[in-house]
Amino acid sequence: MWFAGNAVLKDLIENFNLPNNAIEGLTSAVQFGFITGMLLFTLFTIADRFSTSKDFFLCTSLGGLCNAGLIFKFNTLSNLLILN
């Protein structure tokens, strides 16, 4: 999902009429989300407490829902930063 978001950054900027400097914010949001997720998994020892397949399913499902939210025309830069 990390690479999928980076692949469509220029299209997001064109479709939502975002400023050109939005690329930096969107890229940083993806990295921040990855780091935050890994930190939470580590702090709460989620990988040790729950089944790996259930963790994977839940995380990929939530990621897919967030990616699906990128298609709506009403998105703003703030929404895209949260969804990304």
Distance bins in CASP14 RR format, pairs under 12 A and 6 or more apart:
PFRMAT RR
TARGET T0000
AUTHOR 0000-0000-0000
RMODE 2
METHOD distances of the structure
MODEL  1
1 7 0 0 0 0 0 1 0 0 0 0 0
1 8 0 0 0 0 0 1 0 0 0 0 0
1 30 0 0 0 0 1 0 0 0 0 0 0
1 33 0 0 0 0 0 1 0 0 0 0 0
1 34 0 0 0 0 1 0 0 0 0 0 0
1 59 0 0 0 0 1 0 0 0 0 0 0
1 60 1 0 0 1 0 0 0 0 0 0 0
1 61 0 0 0 0 0 1 0 0 0 0 0
1 62 0 0 0 0 1 0 0 0 0 0 0
1 63 1 0 1 0 0 0 0 0 0 0 0
1 64 1 0 0 1 0 0 0 0 0 0 0
1 65 0 0 0 0 0 1 0 0 0 0 0
1 66 0 0 0 0 1 0 0 0 0 0 0
1 67 1 0 0 1 0 0 0 0 0 0 0
1 68 0 0 0 0 0 1 0 0 0 0 0
1 70 0 0 0 0 0 1 0 0 0 0 0
1 83 0 0 0 0 0 1 0 0 0 0 0
1 84 0 0 0 0 1 0 0 0 0 0 0
2 9 0 0 0 0 0 1 0 0 0 0 0
2 26 0 0 0 0 0 1 0 0 0 0 0
2 27 0 0 0 0 1 0 0 0 0 0 0
2 29 0 0 0 0 0 1 0 0 0 0 0
2 30 1 0 1 0 0 0 0 0 0 0 0
2 31 0 0 0 0 1 0 0 0 0 0 0
2 32 0 0 0 0 0 1 0 0 0 0 0
2 33 0 0 0 0 1 0 0 0 0 0 0
2 34 1 0 0 1 0 0 0 0 0 0 0
2 35 0 0 0 0 0 1 0 0 0 0 0
2 63 0 0 0 0 0 1 0 0 0 0 0
2 67 0 0 0 0 0 1 0 0 0 0 0
2 84 0 0 0 0 1 0 0 0 0 0 0
3 9 0 0 0 0 0 1 0 0 0 0 0
3 27 0 0 0 0 0 1 0 0 0 0 0
3 30 0 0 0 0 1 0 0 0 0 0 0
3 34 0 0 0 0 0 1 0 0 0 0 0
3 67 0 0 0 0 0 1 0 0 0 0 0
4 11 0 0 0 0 0 1 0 0 0 0 0
4 12 0 0 0 0 0 1 0 0 0 0 0
4 30 0 0 0 0 1 0 0 0 0 0 0
4 60 0 0 0 0 0 1 0 0 0 0 0
4 63 0 0 0 0 1 0 0 0 0 0 0
4 64 0 0 0 0 1 0 0 0 0 0 0
4 66 0 0 0 0 0 1 0 0 0 0 0
4 67 1 0 0 1 0 0 0 0 0 0 0
4 68 0 0 0 0 0 1 0 0 0 0 0
4 70 0 0 0 0 1 0 0 0 0 0 0
4 84 0 0 0 0 0 1 0 0 0 0 0
5 11 0 0 0 0 1 0 0 0 0 0 0
5 12 0 0 0 0 1 0 0 0 0 0 0
5 23 0 0 0 0 0 1 0 0 0 0 0
5 26 1 0 0 1 0 0 0 0 0 0 0
5 27 0 0 0 0 1 0 0 0 0 0 0
5 29 0 0 0 0 0 1 0 0 0 0 0
5 30 1 0 0 1 0 0 0 0 0 0 0
5 31 0 0 0 0 0 1 0 0 0 0 0
5 34 0 0 0 0 0 1 0 0 0 0 0
5 63 0 0 0 0 0 1 0 0 0 0 0
5 64 0 0 0 0 0 1 0 0 0 0 0
5 66 0 0 0 0 0 1 0 0 0 0 0
5 67 1 0 0 1 0 0 0 0 0 0 0
5 70 0 0 0 0 1 0 0 0 0 0 0
5 80 0 0 0 0 0 1 0 0 0 0 0
5 83 0 0 0 0 0 1 0 0 0 0 0
5 84 1 0 0 1 0 0 0 0 0 0 0
6 12 0 0 0 0 0 1 0 0 0 0 0
6 23 0 0 0 0 1 0 0 0 0 0 0
6 25 0 0 0 0 0 1 0 0 0 0 0
6 26 0 0 0 0 1 0 0 0 0 0 0
6 27 1 0 0 1 0 0 0 0 0 0 0
6 28 0 0 0 0 0 1 0 0 0 0 0
6 29 0 0 0 0 0 1 0 0 0 0 0
6 30 1 0 0 1 0 0 0 0 0 0 0
6 31 0 0 0 0 0 1 0 0 0 0 0
6 34 0 0 0 0 0 1 0 0 0 0 0
6 84 0 0 0 0 1 0 0 0 0 0 0
7 26 0 0 0 0 0 1 0 0 0 0 0
7 27 0 0 0 0 0 1 0 0 0 0 0
7 30 0 0 0 0 0 1 0 0 0 0 0
7 67 0 0 0 0 0 1 0 0 0 0 0
7 70 0 0 0 0 0 1 0 0 0 0 0
8 14 0 0 0 0 0 1 0 0 0 0 0
8 15 0 0 0 0 1 0 0 0 0 0 0
8 16 0 0 0 0 0 1 0 0 0 0 0
8 23 0 0 0 0 0 1 0 0 0 0 0
8 26 0 0 0 0 1 0 0 0 0 0 0
8 27 0 0 0 0 0 1 0 0 0 0 0
8 30 0 0 0 0 0 1 0 0 0 0 0
8 67 0 0 0 0 1 0 0 0 0 0 0
8 70 1 0 0 1 0 0 0 0 0 0 0
8 71 0 0 0 0 0 1 0 0 0 0 0
8 80 0 0 0 0 0 1 0 0 0 0 0
8 84 0 0 0 0 0 1 0 0 0 0 0
9 15 0 0 0 0 0 1 0 0 0 0 0
9 16 0 0 0 0 0 1 0 0 0 0 0
9 18 0 0 0 0 1 0 0 0 0 0 0
9 20 0 0 0 0 0 1 0 0 0 0 0
9 21 0 0 0 0 0 1 0 0 0 0 0
9 22 0 0 0 0 1 0 0 0 0 0 0
9 23 1 0 1 0 0 0 0 0 0 0 0
9 24 0 0 0 0 1 0 0 0 0 0 0
9 25 0 0 0 0 1 0 0 0 0 0 0
9 26 1 0 1 0 0 0 0 0 0 0 0
9 27 1 0 0 1 0 0 0 0 0 0 0
9 28 0 0 0 0 0 1 0 0 0 0 0
9 29 0 0 0 0 0 1 0 0 0 0 0
9 30 0 0 0 0 1 0 0 0 0 0 0
9 70 0 0 0 0 0 1 0 0 0 0 0
9 80 0 0 0 0 1 0 0 0 0 0 0
9 84 0 0 0 0 1 0 0 0 0 0 0
10 16 0 0 0 0 0 1 0 0 0 0 0
10 18 0 0 0 0 0 1 0 0 0 0 0
10 20 0 0 0 0 1 0 0 0 0 0 0
10 22 0 0 0 0 0 1 0 0 0 0 0
10 23 1 0 0 1 0 0 0 0 0 0 0
10 26 0 0 0 0 0 1 0 0 0 0 0
10 27 0 0 0 0 0 1 0 0 0 0 0
11 18 0 0 0 0 0 1 0 0 0 0 0
11 23 0 0 0 0 0 1 0 0 0 0 0
11 26 0 0 0 0 0 1 0 0 0 0 0
11 70 0 0 0 0 1 0 0 0 0 0 0
11 71 0 0 0 0 0 1 0 0 0 0 0
11 80 0 0 0 0 0 1 0 0 0 0 0
12 18 1 0 0 1 0 0 0 0 0 0 0
12 19 0 0 0 0 0 1 0 0 0 0 0
12 20 0 0 0 0 0 1 0 0 0 0 0
12 22 1 0 0 1 0 0 0 0 0 0 0
12 23 0 0 0 0 1 0 0 0 0 0 0
12 25 0 0 0 0 0 1 0 0 0 0 0
12 26 1 0 0 1 0 0 0 0 0 0 0
12 27 0 0 0 0 0 1 0 0 0 0 0
12 29 0 0 0 0 0 1 0 0 0 0 0
12 30 0 0 0 0 0 1 0 0 0 0 0
12 67 0 0 0 0 0 1 0 0 0 0 0
12 69 0 0 0 0 0 1 0 0 0 0 0
12 70 1 0 0 1 0 0 0 0 0 0 0
12 71 0 0 0 0 0 1 0 0 0 0 0
12 72 0 0 0 0 0 1 0 0 0 0 0
12 73 0 0 0 0 0 1 0 0 0 0 0
12 75 0 0 0 0 1 0 0 0 0 0 0
12 76 0 0 0 0 0 1 0 0 0 0 0
12 77 0 0 0 0 1 0 0 0 0 0 0
12 79 0 0 0 0 0 1 0 0 0 0 0
12 80 1 0 0 1 0 0 0 0 0 0 0
12 81 0 0 0 0 0 1 0 0 0 0 0
12 83 0 0 0 0 0 1 0 0 0 0 0
12 84 0 0 0 0 1 0 0 0 0 0 0
13 19 1 0 0 1 0 0 0 0 0 0 0
13 20 1 0 0 1 0 0 0 0 0 0 0
13 21 0 0 0 0 1 0 0 0 0 0 0
13 22 1 0 1 0 0 0 0 0 0 0 0
13 23 1 0 0 1 0 0 0 0 0 0 0
13 24 0 0 0 0 0 1 0 0 0 0 0
13 25 0 0 0 0 0 1 0 0 0 0 0
13 26 0 0 0 0 1 0 0 0 0 0 0
13 27 0 0 0 0 0 1 0 0 0 0 0
13 75 0 0 0 0 0 1 0 0 0 0 0
13 77 0 0 0 0 1 0 0 0 0 0 0
13 80 0 0 0 0 1 0 0 0 0 0 0
14 20 0 0 0 0 0 1 0 0 0 0 0
14 22 0 0 0 0 0 1 0 0 0 0 0
14 23 0 0 0 0 0 1 0 0 0 0 0
15 22 0 0 0 0 0 1 0 0 0 0 0
15 70 0 0 0 0 1 0 0 0 0 0 0
15 71 0 0 0 0 1 0 0 0 0 0 0
15 72 0 0 0 0 0 1 0 0 0 0 0
15 73 0 0 0 0 1 0 0 0 0 0 0
15 74 0 0 0 0 0 1 0 0 0 0 0
15 75 0 0 0 0 1 0 0 0 0 0 0
15 80 0 0 0 0 0 1 0 0 0 0 0
16 22 0 0 0 0 1 0 0 0 0 0 0
16 26 0 0 0 0 0 1 0 0 0 0 0
16 70 0 0 0 0 1 0 0 0 0 0 0
16 71 0 0 0 0 0 1 0 0 0 0 0
16 72 0 0 0 0 1 0 0 0 0 0 0
16 73 0 0 0 0 1 0 0 0 0 0 0
16 74 0 0 0 0 1 0 0 0 0 0 0
16 75 1 0 1 0 0 0 0 0 0 0 0
16 76 1 0 0 1 0 0 0 0 0 0 0
16 77 1 0 0 1 0 0 0 0 0 0 0
16 78 0 0 0 0 0 1 0 0 0 0 0
16 79 0 0 0 0 1 0 0 0 0 0 0
16 80 1 0 0 1 0 0 0 0 0 0 0
16 81 0 0 0 0 0 1 0 0 0 0 0
16 83 0 0 0 0 0 1 0 0 0 0 0
16 84 0 0 0 0 0 1 0 0 0 0 0
17 73 0 0 0 0 0 1 0 0 0 0 0
17 75 0 0 0 0 0 1 0 0 0 0 0
17 76 0 0 0 0 1 0 0 0 0 0 0
17 77 0 0 0 0 1 0 0 0 0 0 0
17 80 0 0 0 0 0 1 0 0 0 0 0
18 24 0 0 0 0 0 1 0 0 0 0 0
18 25 0 0 0 0 1 0 0 0 0 0 0
18 26 0 0 0 0 1 0 0 0 0 0 0
18 75 0 0 0 0 1 0 0 0 0 0 0
18 76 0 0 0 0 1 0 0 0 0 0 0
18 77 1 0 1 0 0 0 0 0 0 0 0
18 78 0 0 0 0 0 1 0 0 0 0 0
18 79 0 0 0 0 0 1 0 0 0 0 0
18 80 1 0 0 1 0 0 0 0 0 0 0
18 81 0 0 0 0 0 1 0 0 0 0 0
18 84 0 0 0 0 0 1 0 0 0 0 0
19 25 0 0 0 0 0 1 0 0 0 0 0
19 26 0 0 0 0 0 1 0 0 0 0 0
19 76 0 0 0 0 0 1 0 0 0 0 0
19 77 1 0 0 1 0 0 0 0 0 0 0
20 26 0 0 0 0 0 1 0 0 0 0 0
20 77 0 0 0 0 0 1 0 0 0 0 0
21 27 0 0 0 0 0 1 0 0 0 0 0
21 28 0 0 0 0 0 1 0 0 0 0 0
21 77 0 0 0 0 0 1 0 0 0 0 0
22 28 0 0 0 0 0 1 0 0 0 0 0
22 29 0 0 0 0 0 1 0 0 0 0 0
22 75 0 0 0 0 0 1 0 0 0 0 0
22 76 0 0 0 0 0 1 0 0 0 0 0
22 77 1 0 1 0 0 0 0 0 0 0 0
22 78 0 0 0 0 0 1 0 0 0 0 0
22 79 0 0 0 0 0 1 0 0 0 0 0
22 80 1 0 0 1 0 0 0 0 0 0 0
22 81 0 0 0 0 1 0 0 0 0 0 0
22 84 0 0 0 0 0 1 0 0 0 0 0
23 29 0 0 0 0 0 1 0 0 0 0 0
23 30 0 0 0 0 0 1 0 0 0 0 0
23 77 0 0 0 0 0 1 0 0 0 0 0
23 80 0 0 0 0 0 1 0 0 0 0 0
23 81 0 0 0 0 0 1 0 0 0 0 0
23 84 0 0 0 0 0 1 0 0 0 0 0
24 30 0 0 0 0 0 1 0 0 0 0 0
24 31 0 0 0 0 0 1 0 0 0 0 0
24 32 0 0 0 0 0 1 0 0 0 0 0
24 77 0 0 0 0 0 1 0 0 0 0 0
24 81 0 0 0 0 0 1 0 0 0 0 0
25 31 0 0 0 0 1 0 0 0 0 0 0
25 32 0 0 0 0 1 0 0 0 0 0 0
25 77 0 0 0 0 1 0 0 0 0 0 0
25 78 0 0 0 0 0 1 0 0 0 0 0
25 80 0 0 0 0 1 0 0 0 0 0 0
25 81 1 0 0 1 0 0 0 0 0 0 0
25 82 0 0 0 0 0 1 0 0 0 0 0
25 84 0 0 0 0 1 0 0 0 0 0 0
26 32 0 0 0 0 0 1 0 0 0 0 0
26 33 0 0 0 0 0 1 0 0 0 0 0
26 70 0 0 0 0 0 1 0 0 0 0 0
26 75 0 0 0 0 0 1 0 0 0 0 0
26 77 0 0 0 0 1 0 0 0 0 0 0
26 78 0 0 0 0 0 1 0 0 0 0 0
26 79 0 0 0 0 0 1 0 0 0 0 0
26 80 1 0 0 1 0 0 0 0 0 0 0
26 81 1 0 0 1 0 0 0 0 0 0 0
26 82 0 0 0 0 0 1 0 0 0 0 0
26 83 0 0 0 0 1 0 0 0 0 0 0
26 84 1 0 1 0 0 0 0 0 0 0 0
27 33 0 0 0 0 0 1 0 0 0 0 0
27 34 0 0 0 0 0 1 0 0 0 0 0
27 80 0 0 0 0 0 1 0 0 0 0 0
27 81 0 0 0 0 0 1 0 0 0 0 0
27 84 0 0 0 0 1 0 0 0 0 0 0
28 34 0 0 0 0 0 1 0 0 0 0 0
28 35 0 0 0 0 0 1 0 0 0 0 0
28 36 0 0 0 0 0 1 0 0 0 0 0
28 81 0 0 0 0 1 0 0 0 0 0 0
28 84 0 0 0 0 1 0 0 0 0 0 0
29 35 0 0 0 0 0 1 0 0 0 0 0
29 36 0 0 0 0 0 1 0 0 0 0 0
29 66 0 0 0 0 0 1 0 0 0 0 0
29 70 0 0 0 0 0 1 0 0 0 0 0
29 77 0 0 0 0 0 1 0 0 0 0 0
29 78 0 0 0 0 0 1 0 0 0 0 0
29 79 0 0 0 0 0 1 0 0 0 0 0
29 80 1 0 0 1 0 0 0 0 0 0 0
29 81 1 0 1 0 0 0 0 0 0 0 0
29 82 1 0 0 1 0 0 0 0 0 0 0
29 83 0 0 0 0 1 0 0 0 0 0 0
29 84 1 0 1 0 0 0 0 0 0 0 0
30 36 0 0 0 0 0 1 0 0 0 0 0
30 37 0 0 0 0 0 1 0 0 0 0 0
30 63 0 0 0 0 0 1 0 0 0 0 0
30 66 0 0 0 0 0 1 0 0 0 0 0
30 67 0 0 0 0 0 1 0 0 0 0 0
30 70 0 0 0 0 0 1 0 0 0 0 0
30 80 0 0 0 0 0 1 0 0 0 0 0
30 81 0 0 0 0 1 0 0 0 0 0 0
30 82 0 0 0 0 0 1 0 0 0 0 0
30 83 0 0 0 0 0 1 0 0 0 0 0
30 84 1 0 1 0 0 0 0 0 0 0 0
31 37 0 0 0 0 0 1 0 0 0 0 0
31 38 0 0 0 0 0 1 0 0 0 0 0
31 81 0 0 0 0 0 1 0 0 0 0 0
31 84 0 0 0 0 1 0 0 0 0 0 0
32 38 0 0 0 0 0 1 0 0 0 0 0
32 39 0 0 0 0 0 1 0 0 0 0 0
32 81 0 0 0 0 1 0 0 0 0 0 0
32 82 0 0 0 0 0 1 0 0 0 0 0
32 84 0 0 0 0 1 0 0 0 0 0 0
33 39 0 0 0 0 1 0 0 0 0 0 0
33 40 0 0 0 0 1 0 0 0 0 0 0
33 41 0 0 0 0 0 1 0 0 0 0 0
33 59 0 0 0 0 0 1 0 0 0 0 0
33 62 0 0 0 0 0 1 0 0 0 0 0
33 63 0 0 0 0 0 1 0 0 0 0 0
33 66 0 0 0 0 0 1 0 0 0 0 0
33 81 0 0 0 0 0 1 0 0 0 0 0
33 82 0 0 0 0 0 1 0 0 0 0 0
33 83 0 0 0 0 0 1 0 0 0 0 0
33 84 0 0 0 0 1 0 0 0 0 0 0
34 40 0 0 0 0 0 1 0 0 0 0 0
34 41 0 0 0 0 0 1 0 0 0 0 0
34 59 0 0 0 0 0 1 0 0 0 0 0
34 63 0 0 0 0 0 1 0 0 0 0 0
34 84 0 0 0 0 0 1 0 0 0 0 0
35 41 0 0 0 0 0 1 0 0 0 0 0
35 42 0 0 0 0 0 1 0 0 0 0 0
36 42 0 0 0 0 0 1 0 0 0 0 0
36 43 0 0 0 0 0 1 0 0 0 0 0
37 43 0 0 0 0 1 0 0 0 0 0 0
37 44 0 0 0 0 0 1 0 0 0 0 0
37 46 0 0 0 0 1 0 0 0 0 0 0
37 47 0 0 0 0 0 1 0 0 0 0 0
37 55 0 0 0 0 0 1 0 0 0 0 0
37 59 0 0 0 0 1 0 0 0 0 0 0
37 62 0 0 0 0 0 1 0 0 0 0 0
37 63 0 0 0 0 0 1 0 0 0 0 0
38 44 0 0 0 0 0 1 0 0 0 0 0
38 46 0 0 0 0 0 1 0 0 0 0 0
38 47 0 0 0 0 0 1 0 0 0 0 0
38 59 0 0 0 0 0 1 0 0 0 0 0
39 45 0 0 0 0 0 1 0 0 0 0 0
39 46 0 0 0 0 0 1 0 0 0 0 0
40 46 1 0 0 1 0 0 0 0 0 0 0
40 47 0 0 0 0 0 1 0 0 0 0 0
40 55 0 0 0 0 0 1 0 0 0 0 0
40 59 0 0 0 0 0 1 0 0 0 0 0
41 47 1 0 1 0 0 0 0 0 0 0 0
41 48 0 0 0 0 1 0 0 0 0 0 0
41 49 0 0 0 0 0 1 0 0 0 0 0
41 50 0 0 0 0 1 0 0 0 0 0 0
41 52 0 0 0 0 0 1 0 0 0 0 0
41 55 1 0 0 1 0 0 0 0 0 0 0
41 56 0 0 0 0 0 1 0 0 0 0 0
41 58 0 0 0 0 0 1 0 0 0 0 0
41 59 0 0 0 0 1 0 0 0 0 0 0
42 48 0 0 0 0 0 1 0 0 0 0 0
42 49 0 0 0 0 0 1 0 0 0 0 0
43 49 0 0 0 0 0 1 0 0 0 0 0
44 50 0 0 0 0 1 0 0 0 0 0 0
44 55 0 0 0 0 0 1 0 0 0 0 0
45 55 0 0 0 0 0 1 0 0 0 0 0
46 52 0 0 0 0 1 0 0 0 0 0 0
46 54 0 0 0 0 1 0 0 0 0 0 0
46 55 1 0 0 1 0 0 0 0 0 0 0
46 56 0 0 0 0 0 1 0 0 0 0 0
46 58 0 0 0 0 1 0 0 0 0 0 0
46 59 0 0 0 0 1 0 0 0 0 0 0
47 53 0 0 0 0 0 1 0 0 0 0 0
47 54 0 0 0 0 0 1 0 0 0 0 0
47 55 1 0 0 1 0 0 0 0 0 0 0
47 56 0 0 0 0 0 1 0 0 0 0 0
47 59 0 0 0 0 0 1 0 0 0 0 0
48 55 0 0 0 0 0 1 0 0 0 0 0
49 55 0 0 0 0 1 0 0 0 0 0 0
50 56 0 0 0 0 0 1 0 0 0 0 0
50 57 0 0 0 0 0 1 0 0 0 0 0
50 58 0 0 0 0 1 0 0 0 0 0 0
50 59 0 0 0 0 0 1 0 0 0 0 0
51 57 0 0 0 0 1 0 0 0 0 0 0
51 58 0 0 0 0 0 1 0 0 0 0 0
52 58 0 0 0 0 0 1 0 0 0 0 0
52 59 0 0 0 0 0 1 0 0 0 0 0
53 59 0 0 0 0 0 1 0 0 0 0 0
53 60 0 0 0 0 0 1 0 0 0 0 0
54 60 0 0 0 0 0 1 0 0 0 0 0
54 61 0 0 0 0 0 1 0 0 0 0 0
55 61 0 0 0 0 0 1 0 0 0 0 0
55 62 0 0 0 0 0 1 0 0 0 0 0
56 62 0 0 0 0 0 1 0 0 0 0 0
56 63 0 0 0 0 0 1 0 0 0 0 0
57 63 0 0 0 0 0 1 0 0 0 0 0
57 64 0 0 0 0 0 1 0 0 0 0 0
58 64 0 0 0 0 0 1 0 0 0 0 0
58 65 0 0 0 0 0 1 0 0 0 0 0
59 65 0 0 0 0 0 1 0 0 0 0 0
59 66 0 0 0 0 0 1 0 0 0 0 0
60 66 0 0 0 0 0 1 0 0 0 0 0
60 67 0 0 0 0 0 1 0 0 0 0 0
61 67 0 0 0 0 0 1 0 0 0 0 0
61 68 0 0 0 0 0 1 0 0 0 0 0
62 68 0 0 0 0 0 1 0 0 0 0 0
62 69 0 0 0 0 0 1 0 0 0 0 0
62 83 0 0 0 0 0 1 0 0 0 0 0
63 69 0 0 0 0 1 0 0 0 0 0 0
63 70 0 0 0 0 0 1 0 0 0 0 0
63 83 0 0 0 0 1 0 0 0 0 0 0
63 84 0 0 0 0 0 1 0 0 0 0 0
64 70 0 0 0 0 1 0 0 0 0 0 0
64 71 0 0 0 0 0 1 0 0 0 0 0
64 83 0 0 0 0 1 0 0 0 0 0 0
64 84 0 0 0 0 0 1 0 0 0 0 0
65 71 0 0 0 0 0 1 0 0 0 0 0
65 83 0 0 0 0 1 0 0 0 0 0 0
66 72 0 0 0 0 0 1 0 0 0 0 0
66 75 0 0 0 0 0 1 0 0 0 0 0
66 79 0 0 0 0 0 1 0 0 0 0 0
66 80 0 0 0 0 0 1 0 0 0 0 0
66 81 0 0 0 0 0 1 0 0 0 0 0
66 82 0 0 0 0 1 0 0 0 0 0 0
66 83 1 0 1 0 0 0 0 0 0 0 0
66 84 1 0 0 1 0 0 0 0 0 0 0
67 80 0 0 0 0 0 1 0 0 0 0 0
67 83 1 0 0 1 0 0 0 0 0 0 0
67 84 0 0 0 0 1 0 0 0 0 0 0
68 75 0 0 0 0 0 1 0 0 0 0 0
68 83 0 0 0 0 1 0 0 0 0 0 0
69 75 1 0 0 1 0 0 0 0 0 0 0
69 79 0 0 0 0 1 0 0 0 0 0 0
69 80 0 0 0 0 1 0 0 0 0 0 0
69 82 0 0 0 0 0 1 0 0 0 0 0
69 83 1 0 1 0 0 0 0 0 0 0 0
69 84 0 0 0 0 0 1 0 0 0 0 0
70 76 0 0 0 0 0 1 0 0 0 0 0
70 79 0 0 0 0 1 0 0 0 0 0 0
70 80 1 0 0 1 0 0 0 0 0 0 0
70 81 0 0 0 0 0 1 0 0 0 0 0
70 82 0 0 0 0 0 1 0 0 0 0 0
70 83 1 0 1 0 0 0 0 0 0 0 0
70 84 1 0 0 1 0 0 0 0 0 0 0
71 79 0 0 0 0 0 1 0 0 0 0 0
71 80 0 0 0 0 0 1 0 0 0 0 0
71 83 0 0 0 0 0 1 0 0 0 0 0
72 79 0 0 0 0 1 0 0 0 0 0 0
72 80 0 0 0 0 0 1 0 0 0 0 0
72 83 0 0 0 0 1 0 0 0 0 0 0
73 79 0 0 0 0 0 1 0 0 0 0 0
74 80 0 0 0 0 0 1 0 0 0 0 0
75 81 0 0 0 0 1 0 0 0 0 0 0
75 82 0 0 0 0 1 0 0 0 0 0 0
75 83 1 0 0 1 0 0 0 0 0 0 0
75 84 0 0 0 0 0 1 0 0 0 0 0
76 82 0 0 0 0 1 0 0 0 0 0 0
76 83 0 0 0 0 0 1 0 0 0 0 0
77 83 0 0 0 0 0 1 0 0 0 0 0
77 84 0 0 0 0 0 1 0 0 0 0 0
78 84 0 0 0 0 0 1 0 0 0 0 0
END
